[in-house]
Structures are given as structure tokens and as C-alpha cells.
Amino acid sequence: MTISVLPSISVKKAILQYSHNSRILNKNQKEIFRAFGFKDKDLNKNATKLSGGELKRVCLIRAIFSQRPILIL
């Protein structure tokens, strides 16, 4: 299984990659990020510092932030 997060970017950049506002997290997005078990300091972590499970959660968060009408898992 391949997790699609570029290893050279931060978690914040990875999850905002497909978001409508690609620069800042709004309050609701931060709440979603925390609901997945992350802390605010984790936003600045490099993707290479995450475990496999954390990478999967980052990909799920990114999919939610993209606001697509259908999400297939």
C-alpha cells in the first residue's frame, strides 16, 4: 500500500495541498485535525517523521479538507 504524501513537506502543507484555502487552517479544520489525535505542534512535522498510521490519518484529513461530494475509502 502506498501513502501519497511527499516526504519533503510538512504535515500542514500536505493537508492543505487540495484545500480551497491553501495557506491557513481555519478553526473547523484545526478541530478536525485534533479529532484525529494530532496536536497543533504536529502540523510542522516533516512527513518523514510520521508513522504509517499517522500518514494514513493525514491522507484522510486531506481528503476531508478537499470537500469533495463523495469520499470513497
Order of alpha helices (4+ residues) and beta strands (2+ residues): alpha-alpha-alpha
